[in-house]
Amino acid sequence: MRRRKLRAAGFNVLGLVVFALAVFPVFWMVSTAFKPDDAIFSATPKPITLHPTLRHFGDVLGNPVAEVSFWTYFRNSLVLALVTVVASGLLALLAATAVARFRFRFRTTFLVLLLIVQMAPLEALVIPLFLDLRRLDLLNSLSGLALVYVGFSVPFAVLLLRGFVAAIPKELEEAAALDGAGPVRVFFSVLLPLVAPGLVATSIFSFITAWNEFLFAFTFLDDQDKATLPIMMQYFFGHSGNAWGSIMAASTLLTLPVIVFFLAIQRRMVSGLTAGAVKG
């Protein structure tokens, strides 16, 4: 018993160390956002300043960046993220249901292709996607960028949701069909509620992917009023110096919507919804 307690205490200490290492950069980012410039560039930096300031947040929120307000960048990022979450979730759920429930030709090949898409480096796809969007007249548009984000989110979402759909007993769908429910009613009343935890997980991935993406947004968008928050942050980096206070304040503001989105839907992230639903 003593050895077991010591082992548990060791794992707890190790977990706390890993947690501290993971949280420390975020803590330093937030604390730096509230520091005055003399404290940021001090030769002996301190984790917390005794004289916090909101000037950096005022510079980010109040002053236009490249003649565009912070709220325009925020609106563009939010629209892209929400469109990506809804479109990728719907397409992935339909595809995952087909892969998990039906047997068709090239089914395994389809799953392998999804894995290959996930392994491809995003940098290698910039030029092909640029040419495709130009051919479709979707360059310099939020709709074209949203199409790219959905394409990146769907393969991962299909692979993840396939496991959730396959774990749902077919007997539940058969019982609903015996009670007179049609395929559409079975999908929305039986399958969709039970696969909700998987949709939440894929929604978080899709939201973060679209919210934080920089490379494709910087390449495909020309008009500043269509730019996103990650593009806005580059203007705080200059040749003569970096505005670290504004950078940290913008980074903090960029992180808050992701946290709010996660807290809003994390209640749906539960497992074992079908446990005990089928007897025998």
C-alpha beads as a LAMMPS data file, in Angstrom:
LAMMPS data file: protein, C-alpha beads

280 atoms
279 bonds

1 atom types
1 bond types

-500.0 500.0 xlo xhi
-500.0 500.0 ylo yhi
-500.0 500.0 zlo zhi

Masses

1 110.0

Atoms # bond

1 1 1 0.000 0.000 0.000
2 1 1 2.817 2.394 0.841
3 1 1 4.558 1.703 -2.447
4 1 1 1.294 2.257 -4.283
5 1 1 0.737 5.589 -2.538
6 1 1 4.272 6.709 -3.327
7 1 1 3.783 5.802 -6.963
8 1 1 0.488 7.723 -7.099
9 1 1 2.147 10.726 -5.440
10 1 1 4.967 10.594 -7.994
11 1 1 2.517 10.592 -10.895
12 1 1 0.627 13.500 -9.317
13 1 1 3.819 15.531 -8.972
14 1 1 4.773 14.732 -12.557
15 1 1 1.336 15.801 -13.737
16 1 1 1.648 19.099 -11.855
17 1 1 5.055 19.735 -13.424
18 1 1 3.699 19.097 -16.929
19 1 1 0.708 21.330 -16.191
20 1 1 2.955 24.138 -14.957
21 1 1 5.181 23.909 -18.042
22 1 1 2.132 24.045 -20.309
23 1 1 0.437 26.941 -18.509
24 1 1 3.509 29.120 -17.898
25 1 1 3.721 30.572 -21.466
26 1 1 0.036 31.509 -21.315
27 1 1 0.492 33.074 -17.884
28 1 1 3.490 35.085 -19.115
29 1 1 1.542 36.248 -22.177
30 1 1 -1.368 37.524 -20.091
31 1 1 0.855 39.141 -17.450
32 1 1 2.970 40.887 -20.106
33 1 1 -0.182 42.325 -21.674
34 1 1 -0.783 44.260 -18.432
35 1 1 2.818 45.421 -17.905
36 1 1 4.039 48.928 -18.785
37 1 1 6.829 49.175 -21.349
38 1 1 9.571 49.743 -18.756
39 1 1 8.601 46.501 -16.991
40 1 1 8.464 44.550 -20.271
41 1 1 11.967 45.625 -21.349
42 1 1 13.465 45.477 -17.860
43 1 1 16.783 43.649 -17.474
44 1 1 15.239 41.696 -14.576
45 1 1 11.713 40.799 -15.729
46 1 1 9.151 39.898 -13.092
47 1 1 6.167 37.575 -13.527
48 1 1 3.685 40.138 -12.160
49 1 1 3.932 43.915 -12.133
50 1 1 2.797 46.035 -9.215
51 1 1 1.553 48.734 -11.582
52 1 1 -0.654 47.049 -14.220
53 1 1 -1.896 49.043 -17.190
54 1 1 -4.622 48.665 -19.818
55 1 1 -2.829 50.895 -22.339
56 1 1 -1.822 47.989 -24.582
57 1 1 -5.411 46.749 -24.799
58 1 1 -6.498 50.298 -25.594
59 1 1 -3.940 50.480 -28.401
60 1 1 -5.222 47.239 -29.904
61 1 1 -8.939 47.936 -29.504
62 1 1 -9.010 51.681 -30.049
63 1 1 -6.391 52.418 -32.689
64 1 1 -6.915 51.183 -36.281
65 1 1 -4.290 48.698 -37.442
66 1 1 -3.429 49.300 -41.122
67 1 1 -6.480 51.627 -41.268
68 1 1 -8.821 48.830 -40.156
69 1 1 -10.341 48.502 -36.688
70 1 1 -9.859 45.509 -34.442
71 1 1 -13.554 44.660 -34.674
72 1 1 -13.386 44.245 -38.456
73 1 1 -10.603 41.688 -38.074
74 1 1 -12.595 40.031 -35.280
75 1 1 -15.764 39.855 -37.385
76 1 1 -13.947 38.258 -40.313
77 1 1 -12.292 35.643 -38.092
78 1 1 -15.540 34.854 -36.305
79 1 1 -17.493 34.416 -39.562
80 1 1 -14.815 32.115 -40.986
81 1 1 -14.637 30.037 -37.796
82 1 1 -18.411 29.597 -37.449
83 1 1 -18.899 28.728 -41.125
84 1 1 -16.083 26.192 -40.881
85 1 1 -17.564 24.595 -37.759
86 1 1 -21.086 24.262 -39.163
87 1 1 -20.155 23.167 -42.702
88 1 1 -17.417 20.720 -41.716
89 1 1 -19.528 19.226 -38.935
90 1 1 -22.492 18.601 -41.228
91 1 1 -20.429 17.154 -44.084
92 1 1 -18.301 15.035 -41.762
93 1 1 -21.312 13.588 -39.936
94 1 1 -22.971 12.521 -43.177
95 1 1 -19.741 11.016 -44.518
96 1 1 -18.917 9.286 -41.219
97 1 1 -22.405 7.765 -41.077
98 1 1 -22.044 6.400 -44.601
99 1 1 -18.589 4.942 -43.885
100 1 1 -19.603 3.394 -40.559
101 1 1 -23.013 2.027 -41.528
102 1 1 -22.721 1.007 -45.193
103 1 1 -20.425 -1.346 -47.049
104 1 1 -19.500 -0.064 -50.496
105 1 1 -16.699 -0.426 -52.990
106 1 1 -13.446 1.461 -52.265
107 1 1 -14.564 2.120 -48.690
108 1 1 -11.110 1.295 -47.307
109 1 1 -9.477 3.316 -50.065
110 1 1 -11.581 6.311 -49.058
111 1 1 -10.393 6.059 -45.441
112 1 1 -6.757 5.712 -46.534
113 1 1 -7.106 8.825 -48.704
114 1 1 -8.395 10.732 -45.685
115 1 1 -5.273 9.724 -43.757
116 1 1 -3.050 10.781 -46.655
117 1 1 -4.727 14.190 -46.744
118 1 1 -4.010 14.605 -43.033
119 1 1 -0.326 13.763 -43.546
120 1 1 0.221 16.262 -46.373
121 1 1 2.054 19.436 -45.183
122 1 1 -0.095 22.519 -45.531
123 1 1 2.761 24.559 -47.022
124 1 1 2.851 22.221 -50.027
125 1 1 -0.788 23.027 -50.824
126 1 1 -0.516 26.819 -50.954
127 1 1 0.281 27.120 -54.682
128 1 1 -2.223 24.460 -55.909
129 1 1 -5.011 25.972 -53.820
130 1 1 -4.080 29.469 -54.967
131 1 1 -4.418 28.379 -58.597
132 1 1 -7.707 26.587 -57.903
133 1 1 -9.245 29.607 -56.162
134 1 1 -8.073 31.921 -58.922
135 1 1 -9.672 29.632 -61.510
136 1 1 -12.926 29.677 -59.518
137 1 1 -12.716 33.468 -59.025
138 1 1 -12.667 33.003 -55.237
139 1 1 -9.385 34.744 -54.453
140 1 1 -9.562 37.678 -52.046
141 1 1 -12.890 36.473 -50.639
142 1 1 -13.930 35.063 -47.291
143 1 1 -16.041 32.416 -49.020
144 1 1 -13.002 31.011 -50.830
145 1 1 -10.976 30.950 -47.622
146 1 1 -13.857 29.277 -45.785
147 1 1 -13.950 26.616 -48.495
148 1 1 -10.262 25.908 -47.878
149 1 1 -10.756 25.682 -44.112
150 1 1 -13.685 23.310 -44.501
151 1 1 -11.576 21.129 -46.773
152 1 1 -8.885 20.906 -44.107
153 1 1 -11.315 20.163 -41.270
154 1 1 -13.517 17.531 -42.911
155 1 1 -10.974 14.634 -43.194
156 1 1 -10.069 14.734 -39.498
157 1 1 -13.723 15.131 -38.518
158 1 1 -14.767 12.122 -40.645
159 1 1 -12.108 9.891 -39.107
160 1 1 -13.088 10.956 -35.600
161 1 1 -16.859 10.770 -36.053
162 1 1 -16.647 7.376 -37.733
163 1 1 -15.611 5.864 -34.410
164 1 1 -18.510 7.535 -32.591
165 1 1 -21.064 6.374 -35.160
166 1 1 -19.676 2.818 -35.217
167 1 1 -19.934 2.652 -31.402
168 1 1 -23.688 3.309 -31.482
169 1 1 -25.573 -0.016 -31.422
170 1 1 -27.579 -0.668 -34.565
171 1 1 -30.331 -2.084 -32.377
172 1 1 -31.267 1.467 -31.352
173 1 1 -31.895 2.458 -34.955
174 1 1 -33.754 -0.788 -35.624
175 1 1 -35.968 -0.232 -32.585
176 1 1 -36.809 3.289 -33.765
177 1 1 -37.611 1.941 -37.234
178 1 1 -39.945 -0.679 -35.734
179 1 1 -41.750 2.127 -33.914
180 1 1 -42.466 3.775 -37.252
181 1 1 -39.599 6.250 -37.545
182 1 1 -38.273 6.879 -41.037
183 1 1 -34.579 7.232 -41.981
184 1 1 -34.618 11.015 -41.486
185 1 1 -36.328 10.718 -38.087
186 1 1 -33.849 8.024 -37.009
187 1 1 -30.928 10.206 -38.073
188 1 1 -32.047 13.323 -36.196
189 1 1 -33.742 11.698 -33.174
190 1 1 -31.424 8.751 -32.502
191 1 1 -28.084 9.092 -34.219
192 1 1 -27.485 12.840 -33.917
193 1 1 -28.008 13.137 -30.121
194 1 1 -25.782 10.136 -29.429
195 1 1 -22.944 11.354 -31.641
196 1 1 -23.055 14.877 -30.129
197 1 1 -19.826 14.396 -28.089
198 1 1 -17.940 13.629 -31.269
199 1 1 -19.423 16.686 -32.965
200 1 1 -18.278 18.819 -30.056
201 1 1 -14.728 17.492 -30.335
202 1 1 -14.609 18.097 -34.088
203 1 1 -16.151 21.538 -33.640
204 1 1 -13.370 22.560 -31.272
205 1 1 -10.743 21.354 -33.745
206 1 1 -12.428 23.152 -36.667
207 1 1 -12.882 26.373 -34.702
208 1 1 -9.245 26.498 -33.592
209 1 1 -8.027 25.634 -37.101
210 1 1 -9.967 28.476 -38.719
211 1 1 -9.417 30.965 -35.895
212 1 1 -5.620 30.659 -35.677
213 1 1 -4.743 30.047 -39.350
214 1 1 -2.369 32.621 -40.866
215 1 1 -0.599 31.285 -43.966
216 1 1 -3.573 30.775 -46.281
217 1 1 -5.359 33.914 -45.076
218 1 1 -2.207 35.975 -45.709
219 1 1 -1.753 34.431 -49.175
220 1 1 -5.334 34.461 -50.461
221 1 1 -6.613 37.798 -49.075
222 1 1 -5.533 41.149 -50.526
223 1 1 -8.039 43.639 -49.153
224 1 1 -7.246 44.703 -45.609
225 1 1 -10.919 44.919 -44.636
226 1 1 -11.188 41.153 -45.297
227 1 1 -8.145 40.218 -43.195
228 1 1 -8.333 38.120 -40.031
229 1 1 -6.919 38.557 -36.547
230 1 1 -3.704 36.553 -37.169
231 1 1 -2.935 38.890 -40.090
232 1 1 -3.548 41.912 -37.872
233 1 1 -0.909 40.749 -35.404
234 1 1 1.902 40.929 -37.947
235 1 1 1.638 44.722 -38.025
236 1 1 2.912 44.917 -34.460
237 1 1 6.243 43.490 -35.635
238 1 1 8.455 46.198 -37.150
239 1 1 11.948 46.623 -38.573
240 1 1 12.997 48.980 -35.772
241 1 1 11.396 46.992 -32.963
242 1 1 8.410 44.964 -31.828
243 1 1 5.517 46.319 -29.794
244 1 1 5.552 43.448 -27.329
245 1 1 2.883 44.939 -25.097
246 1 1 0.431 45.227 -27.985
247 1 1 1.457 41.806 -29.291
248 1 1 0.694 40.168 -25.952
249 1 1 -2.562 42.092 -25.566
250 1 1 -3.674 41.057 -29.074
251 1 1 -2.641 37.452 -28.359
252 1 1 -4.708 37.470 -25.163
253 1 1 -7.727 38.815 -27.035
254 1 1 -7.145 36.229 -29.758
255 1 1 -7.186 33.423 -27.172
256 1 1 -10.342 34.468 -25.324
257 1 1 -12.915 33.465 -28.012
258 1 1 -11.438 29.952 -28.198
259 1 1 -11.772 29.592 -24.427
260 1 1 -15.330 30.953 -24.490
261 1 1 -16.274 28.592 -27.337
262 1 1 -14.855 25.612 -25.460
263 1 1 -16.610 26.522 -22.205
264 1 1 -19.888 27.004 -24.081
265 1 1 -19.914 23.495 -25.548
266 1 1 -17.764 21.471 -23.145
267 1 1 -20.863 20.316 -21.259
268 1 1 -21.700 18.173 -24.268
269 1 1 -18.312 16.442 -24.143
270 1 1 -19.354 13.374 -22.201
271 1 1 -18.832 9.741 -23.006
272 1 1 -20.834 6.627 -22.463
273 1 1 -24.178 8.049 -23.568
274 1 1 -25.160 4.676 -24.980
275 1 1 -23.965 2.623 -22.029
276 1 1 -26.737 0.275 -20.954
277 1 1 -29.071 1.407 -23.744
278 1 1 -29.208 -2.099 -25.189
279 1 1 -29.644 -5.096 -22.921
280 1 1 -28.134 -8.430 -23.762

Bonds

1 1 1 2
2 1 2 3
3 1 3 4
4 1 4 5
5 1 5 6
6 1 6 7
7 1 7 8
8 1 8 9
9 1 9 10
10 1 10 11
11 1 11 12
12 1 12 13
13 1 13 14
14 1 14 15
15 1 15 16
16 1 16 17
17 1 17 18
18 1 18 19
19 1 19 20
20 1 20 21
21 1 21 22
22 1 22 23
23 1 23 24
24 1 24 25
25 1 25 26
26 1 26 27
27 1 27 28
28 1 28 29
29 1 29 30
30 1 30 31
31 1 31 32
32 1 32 33
33 1 33 34
34 1 34 35
35 1 35 36
36 1 36 37
37 1 37 38
38 1 38 39
39 1 39 40
40 1 40 41
41 1 41 42
42 1 42 43
43 1 43 44
44 1 44 45
45 1 45 46
46 1 46 47
47 1 47 48
48 1 48 49
49 1 49 50
50 1 50 51
51 1 51 52
52 1 52 53
53 1 53 54
54 1 54 55
55 1 55 56
56 1 56 57
57 1 57 58
58 1 58 59
59 1 59 60
60 1 60 61
61 1 61 62
62 1 62 63
63 1 63 64
64 1 64 65
65 1 65 66
66 1 66 67
67 1 67 68
68 1 68 69
69 1 69 70
70 1 70 71
71 1 71 72
72 1 72 73
73 1 73 74
74 1 74 75
75 1 75 76
76 1 76 77
77 1 77 78
78 1 78 79
79 1 79 80
80 1 80 81
81 1 81 82
82 1 82 83
83 1 83 84
84 1 84 85
85 1 85 86
86 1 86 87
87 1 87 88
88 1 88 89
89 1 89 90
90 1 90 91
91 1 91 92
92 1 92 93
93 1 93 94
94 1 94 95
95 1 95 96
96 1 96 97
97 1 97 98
98 1 98 99
99 1 99 100
100 1 100 101
101 1 101 102
102 1 102 103
103 1 103 104
104 1 104 105
105 1 105 106
106 1 106 107
107 1 107 108
108 1 108 109
109 1 109 110
110 1 110 111
111 1 111 112
112 1 112 113
113 1 113 114
114 1 114 115
115 1 115 116
116 1 116 117
117 1 117 118
118 1 118 119
119 1 119 120
120 1 120 121
121 1 121 122
122 1 122 123
123 1 123 124
124 1 124 125
125 1 125 126
126 1 126 127
127 1 127 128
128 1 128 129
129 1 129 130
130 1 130 131
131 1 131 132
132 1 132 133
133 1 133 134
134 1 134 135
135 1 135 136
136 1 136 137
137 1 137 138
138 1 138 139
139 1 139 140
140 1 140 141
141 1 141 142
142 1 142 143
143 1 143 144
144 1 144 145
145 1 145 146
146 1 146 147
147 1 147 148
148 1 148 149
149 1 149 150
150 1 150 151
151 1 151 152
152 1 152 153
153 1 153 154
154 1 154 155
155 1 155 156
156 1 156 157
157 1 157 158
158 1 158 159
159 1 159 160
160 1 160 161
161 1 161 162
162 1 162 163
163 1 163 164
164 1 164 165
165 1 165 166
166 1 166 167
167 1 167 168
168 1 168 169
169 1 169 170
170 1 170 171
171 1 171 172
172 1 172 173
173 1 173 174
174 1 174 175
175 1 175 176
176 1 176 177
177 1 177 178
178 1 178 179
179 1 179 180
180 1 180 181
181 1 181 182
182 1 182 183
183 1 183 184
184 1 184 185
185 1 185 186
186 1 186 187
187 1 187 188
188 1 188 189
189 1 189 190
190 1 190 191
191 1 191 192
192 1 192 193
193 1 193 194
194 1 194 195
195 1 195 196
196 1 196 197
197 1 197 198
198 1 198 199
199 1 199 200
200 1 200 201
201 1 201 202
202 1 202 203
203 1 203 204
204 1 204 205
205 1 205 206
206 1 206 207
207 1 207 208
208 1 208 209
209 1 209 210
210 1 210 211
211 1 211 212
212 1 212 213
213 1 213 214
214 1 214 215
215 1 215 216
216 1 216 217
217 1 217 218
218 1 218 219
219 1 219 220
220 1 220 221
221 1 221 222
222 1 222 223
223 1 223 224
224 1 224 225
225 1 225 226
226 1 226 227
227 1 227 228
228 1 228 229
229 1 229 230
230 1 230 231
231 1 231 232
232 1 232 233
233 1 233 234
234 1 234 235
235 1 235 236
236 1 236 237
237 1 237 238
238 1 238 239
239 1 239 240
240 1 240 241
241 1 241 242
242 1 242 243
243 1 243 244
244 1 244 245
245 1 245 246
246 1 246 247
247 1 247 248
248 1 248 249
249 1 249 250
250 1 250 251
251 1 251 252
252 1 252 253
253 1 253 254
254 1 254 255
255 1 255 256
256 1 256 257
257 1 257 258
258 1 258 259
259 1 259 260
260 1 260 261
261 1 261 262
262 1 262 263
263 1 263 264
264 1 264 265
265 1 265 266
266 1 266 267
267 1 267 268
268 1 268 269
269 1 269 270
270 1 270 271
271 1 271 272
272 1 272 273
273 1 273 274
274 1 274 275
275 1 275 276
276 1 276 277
277 1 277 278
278 1 278 279
279 1 279 280
